[in-house]
Structures are given as structure tokens and as C-alpha cells.
Amino acid sequence: MEMDYESSGFIKLSEAARTKLDQFSEGTLDNGWATSTEISDKAGMIALAEKLNPTIGFWDPLGIVDDASPETIGWFRHAEIKHGRVAMAGFVGYCLQSNGVHFPWGIQGQFAGYDLPAVSFGDIAAAGGPADQWDALPTAGKAQILLVIGFLEMYGETSAALEMDGQKHYVRGGKPGYYPSFQGRMPHPVPLDLWDPFGFTRKMTPERKEKALLAEINNGRLAMIGLFGLISASKGLIVPGLDTLGIAPYAGEVMAPFTAGDTALPFVADMAAKIGTYGY
């Protein structure tokens, strides 16, 4: 079956993105806050904090939202939700990887005429803790993962894609944490969306969705603390409650995505030479 590119969602998305760029260049892009129902000031953040945790309430010792613009508040809220989601996945992944759980098939081998060394997920799992397992990945695998993350970040920030769902960008009065659909917008079929791929939240009432989002924010905050606790314990730092769990130590640099084994990539050799020289 041939695709009608002239009327495809991908072409419509591209045209909408170009229109947005023209509006930005001309200074006519609507900021969206005049009609938005999202939190835009400190009073709204206080009310949200009391819903999230009535015991602690609003806690902002640095005064971040005292004089913050609606755009800044939208940015912080979206960042917290997104990092919380990543941390929840990361925490579960860290626990599974630390216990040797892995896929039973290979990650690299002969493919399309390329005779690459055979590497299985079991080989990666045997490298040590989760951070050592990342270091053990083939360079091409790391690059693919980072490129996919980059694409997902870019698409999630695309106002044209958000507006095709009837939403707006979070700094223009849109819903923080919302991720646009892929359906009918790519030059090839995409069976599932990134957010809620199986449609579990579609039949929820607005009240149920609000309660679930509050739970998600709280769980995300705990996951961020938990994940950094695991990483800190793997580096030998004292973390009450985690020091006796036998977490595999990690001798590498947590903040370095590449190591000396990835020097085929540009600039990595210079970066790798500095690992371990910063006094921590």
C-alpha cells in the first residue's frame, strides 16, 4: 500500500512546525497563559504542595518560585515530572540489573554482512553492577541509545506535535508532563506511543487522573532520591539503609557516558583522559 505523503500526518506536522517557526521569527507567537488553567504563580505552587504532602506542605528554601514567571514555573514542573518518570524506570532497572536479570538473547553479532563479535545480554550482565554494565556496552549500542533519547527529547518539545493533540507547550500554558502521540505523524507506522502505550489512562475520570498525577509526582521524587542513593552507595559513600545491601562497587565515572573503550567517537579520548583526575 502506497502512502499519500501529501495528506500524511508527517507532512502536516512539518508544515505546522514551519508555521510555528515563522510566528516566532515575526514575534507573533502566542504565549498561551491568558487562557491557560495550569499553575502560573507561587500561590498555585503552594496549593499543589499541600495536595502532594499536607504534612510537609510548601518547601522552597531557595525561593525559586518567589518571583518566577509562568514560563519558569511550567519549566520546573515539567522537568520534575519527566525526571521523576526516568528515575522510577531507572530505580527498577538498577534493582533488576543488580540481581542479574537480563534478556536471554544476543545484543550484537553477524548482521547484514557485518561480522561483529558476538555479545549477549548475559555477557553485559556479567560485567558487574549497572554502571559497569553500561560501560561494557558496545560503542555503537551506546550511540544508538543516546540518539533515540535525543529524538524523544526533540519530539516531546515540538509545539506543532503537541497542538495536533490539542495541547500546548508547557512554557506556553500547556500541561506539564504531557508527551505527544506518534500515531499518524511518522513517515512509517509506529504501533505504540511513548506515554501510556496501552491506553490505561484514557478511560479515567478527570478526578482520577488528577489523583494519579499527584501520586506520580510523589513516587518520582522518592525514586530520584532512591536512585541517587544507590549510585552513591556504589561509589563507596555512606548511605544509611543501603550500605549493608551488598551493592556492587563502581570504580568508573558515573557522569561520563563514554570510557576509554569508546575512543572511536570524536572528543571521547580527551574526555576519558580526565576521568579520575577531579579528586572524587
C-alpha positions in Angstrom: 0.0 0.0 0.0 1.4 3.4 -1.0 1.4 6.2 1.5 -0.2 9.5 0.5 2.6 11.8 1.6 0.7 15.0 0.6 -2.0 14.3 3.3 0.0 12.4 5.8 0.4 13.4 9.4 4.1 13.7 8.9 3.7 16.4 6.3 1.1 18.2 8.4 3.4 18.1 11.4 6.3 19.5 9.3 4.0 22.3 7.9 2.8 23.2 11.4 6.3 23.3 12.7 7.3 25.7 9.9 4.3 27.9 10.8 5.4 28.0 14.4 9.0 29.0 13.4 7.6 31.8 11.2 5.5 33.1 14.1 8.5 33.0 16.4 10.6 34.9 13.9 7.8 37.5 13.5 7.2 37.9 17.2 3.5 36.8 16.9 3.7 33.5 18.8 1.0 33.4 21.5 2.4 32.7 24.9 -0.9 30.8 25.8 -1.0 31.8 29.5 -4.0 34.2 29.1 -6.3 31.2 28.6 -4.3 28.5 30.5 -5.7 26.8 33.6 -2.2 25.5 34.6 -0.3 26.7 37.7 1.4 30.0 36.9 2.3 31.6 40.3 3.6 30.9 43.8 0.0 30.6 45.2 -0.7 27.8 42.8 2.5 26.0 43.7 1.6 26.3 47.4 -1.8 24.7 46.8 -0.2 21.9 44.8 2.4 21.2 47.5 -0.4 20.9 50.1 -2.2 18.4 47.9 1.1 16.4 47.4 2.1 16.2 51.1 -0.2 18.0 53.6 2.3 17.2 56.4 5.3 18.9 54.8 3.4 21.4 52.7 5.2 24.0 50.6 9.0 23.9 51.0 11.1 26.2 48.8 14.2 27.2 50.9 15.9 28.8 47.9 12.9 30.9 46.9 12.9 29.5 43.4 9.2 30.4 42.7 9.0 33.7 44.7 9.2 35.9 41.6 9.2 33.2 38.9 7.4 33.8 35.6 4.7 31.4 34.5 7.1 30.1 31.9 9.7 29.3 34.6 7.1 27.5 36.8 5.9 25.5 33.8 9.5 24.5 33.0 10.3 23.4 36.6 7.0 21.4 36.8 7.7 19.6 33.6 11.3 18.9 34.5 10.3 17.4 37.8 7.7 15.1 36.3 10.0 14.0 33.5 12.9 13.4 35.8 10.7 11.5 38.2 9.5 9.2 35.4 13.0 8.5 34.3 14.1 7.9 37.9 11.3 5.4 38.5 12.3 3.4 35.5 16.0 3.8 36.5 15.4 2.6 40.1 13.6 -0.5 38.9 16.2 -1.1 36.3 19.0 -0.8 38.8 17.4 -3.3 41.1 16.9 -5.8 38.2 20.3 -5.4 36.8 21.9 -5.7 40.2 20.3 -9.1 40.6 21.4 -10.4 37.2 18.1 -10.1 35.5 18.6 -9.7 31.7 17.1 -10.6 28.3 18.1 -14.1 27.1 19.2 -13.2 23.6 22.2 -11.5 21.9 22.8 -7.8 21.6 25.4 -7.9 18.8 26.6 -10.4 16.2 26.6 -11.1 12.5 24.1 -8.8 10.7 23.6 -7.7 7.1 27.1 -8.9 6.1 28.9 -7.4 9.1 30.9 -9.9 11.1 30.8 -8.3 14.5 31.9 -10.1 17.7 29.0 -11.9 19.4 27.8 -10.2 22.6 24.8 -11.3 24.6 22.9 -9.6 27.3 24.3 -12.2 29.6 27.8 -11.0 28.8 26.8 -7.5 29.7 25.1 -8.6 32.9 28.3 -10.4 33.9 30.3 -7.1 33.8 29.3 -6.1 37.3 26.8 -3.6 38.6 24.5 -1.4 36.4 27.2 1.3 35.8 29.8 -1.3 34.8 27.2 -2.9 32.5 26.7 0.4 30.7 30.5 0.7 30.3 30.5 -2.8 28.8 28.0 -2.0 26.1 29.5 -1.7 22.6 30.1 1.8 21.4 27.5 1.5 18.7 24.9 0.5 21.3 25.6 3.5 23.5 25.4 5.8 20.5 22.1 4.3 19.4 20.6 4.7 22.9 21.7 8.3 23.2 20.4 9.2 19.7 17.0 7.7 20.5 16.9 9.7 23.7 17.8 12.8 21.7 15.0 12.2 19.2 12.4 11.6 22.0 13.5 14.8 23.7 13.2 16.8 20.5 9.8 15.4 19.6 8.5 16.0 23.1 9.4 19.7 22.8 7.8 20.2 19.4 4.9 22.6 19.8 3.4 21.5 16.5 3.1 17.9 17.6 1.6 19.0 21.0 -1.0 21.1 19.2 -2.0 18.2 17.0 -3.2 16.6 20.2 -5.0 19.8 21.3 -2.2 20.7 23.8 0.3 23.5 24.2 4.0 23.6 25.2 4.5 23.7 28.9 6.1 27.1 28.9 3.2 28.5 26.9 0.4 27.4 29.2 0.4 23.7 28.3 0.1 20.7 30.6 3.5 19.8 32.3 4.4 16.2 31.7 2.3 15.7 28.6 4.0 13.8 25.7 2.6 14.0 22.2 1.3 11.0 20.3 3.3 9.3 17.4 0.2 8.0 15.7 -0.1 9.1 12.0 2.8 11.5 12.2 5.9 9.5 11.3 7.0 8.5 7.8 6.5 4.9 8.8 4.0 3.1 11.2 4.6 3.4 14.9 2.5 0.8 16.8 2.7 2.4 20.3 3.1 5.8 21.9 5.8 6.5 24.4 3.3 7.7 27.1 0.6 5.3 28.1 1.2 2.9 25.1 -1.7 0.6 26.1 -4.2 3.3 26.9 -4.6 2.6 30.6 -5.4 6.3 31.4 -7.8 7.0 28.6 -10.9 5.9 30.5 -10.0 7.6 33.7 -12.2 10.4 35.0 -10.5 13.9 35.4 -10.6 13.4 39.2 -8.9 10.0 38.9 -6.3 11.5 36.6 -5.5 14.3 39.0 -5.1 11.9 41.9 -2.8 9.6 39.7 -0.7 12.6 38.7 -0.2 13.6 42.3 0.9 10.0 43.1 3.2 10.0 40.2 4.9 13.2 41.3 5.4 11.8 44.9 6.7 8.5 43.6 9.0 10.3 41.2 10.5 12.3 44.0 11.1 9.2 46.0 12.6 7.4 43.0 15.1 10.3 42.4 16.3 10.1 46.0 16.4 6.3 45.8 18.3 6.1 42.5 20.9 8.6 43.6 21.2 6.7 46.9 22.0 3.5 45.0 24.6 5.3 42.8 26.2 7.0 45.8 26.4 3.7 47.7 28.1 2.1 44.6 30.8 4.8 44.8 31.5 4.0 48.4 29.6 6.9 50.1 27.8 6.3 53.3 24.0 5.9 52.6 22.0 4.8 55.6 19.9 1.7 54.8 21.9 0.9 51.7 25.4 0.2 53.0 24.6 -3.3 54.1 22.8 -4.5 50.9 26.0 -5.6 49.1 25.7 -3.1 46.2 28.4 -3.7 43.7 31.1 -1.0 43.9 31.8 1.0 40.7 35.2 2.4 40.0 34.3 4.4 36.9 32.9 7.9 36.5 29.1 8.0 36.8 28.7 11.2 34.9 30.8 10.1 31.9 28.7 8.4 29.3 31.8 7.1 27.5 35.0 5.4 28.6 38.4 4.7 27.1 36.8 1.9 25.2 34.8 4.3 23.2 37.6 6.5 21.8 36.5 5.8 18.2 34.0 8.6 18.8 35.1 12.2 18.4 36.4 14.0 21.6 36.0 10.9 23.8 39.7 10.3 24.1 40.3 13.7 25.6 37.3 13.3 27.9 38.4 9.8 29.0 41.9 11.0 29.9 40.3 13.3 32.6 38.3 10.6 34.3 39.6 10.1 37.8 41.5 13.4 37.9 38.9 15.5 39.7 39.6 14.4 43.2 36.5 12.4 43.9 
